[in-house]
Amino acid sequence: MPFLITLEAARVNAGYTVREAAKLLGVHYQTLYSHEKDSSNVSFSFIEKVEAVYKIPKIHIFFGNKSEFIRIMHEEKIRVEV
């Protein structure tokens, strides 16, 4: 069954802190923290870096507003990993 997780959950599952992941992704840690809350406007190159660094297909990572993701998933009664 396909799954969908937040950008933050993908990082945590990969075993990285925000600072470690930011360094590997080539962004400031505050930028990554911001993207984890709302990644609706990230570049395609950033998405590809996330896929490579976190070793998870980008199709399984939700890129958008984390609060909206949680709200939708709860309405659908889908178990989410945030």
N, C-alpha and C positions, 0 to 999 in steps of 0.2 A: 504494500500500500504506500503510495507517495506521501511524503510529509513536507511540511513547510514550517520553518523556524525563523525567528527574528535574527537580525544581524548580530545582536549581542549574544544570543544563544549559540550561534555558529562560532563566535570567537571563544566563548567559554568552553564549548565542546571540543574545540581545537586545543585547549589548554593554555591559552595566552591571556595575559593581563592586557588592559587597554594600552598601556605604554609599550609592551612587547609587540603587540599586533600592529600598532601605529607605526612603529619603526620598520617592521617588515613590509607594511603597505606603503611606506613612503609619505605618511601624513603626520601632522602633529597629533598628539594624543587627545587634545581637546576637540580637534576636528573629527576624529574617530568617535569620540564620545557623543558628539552632536549627531553624527550619521547614525549611530545606534538608536537614537531617539526618533530621527526622521531622515530616512535615506531616500526620499522620493526624488531628489534632484542630483544624485551622484552620477558621475560619468560612467560610461561603459567600460573604460579602461580600469576604473576603480573596482567595478563589479568583477572584472576578469582577474584582477589581483587578489580580491577576496576569495574567489574560487580556488585559485592556485595556492594561496597561503593557508587557507582553512581546510583545504582538501575536501570540499563538498561542492557538488554541482550547484551552480548559481540558480538553477530552477527550483531548488529546495530552500532558498533563502528569500525571505520577504524583504523587498526593498520598498519602503514606504514609511508611513507614520506608525510607530510602534503602538501607540494608544489606540489607533483605529484598528490595527490588526487584532489586538486583544479584544476589543469590543465586538468585532465581527465574529471572531472565533467563539466567543462566549455565546453570542446570539445563535450561532449554528450548533452549539453544544459540542464543539470539537476540542479535543485535548490539545493544548498548545504548550510549546516549550518556549518560554520567553527569557 
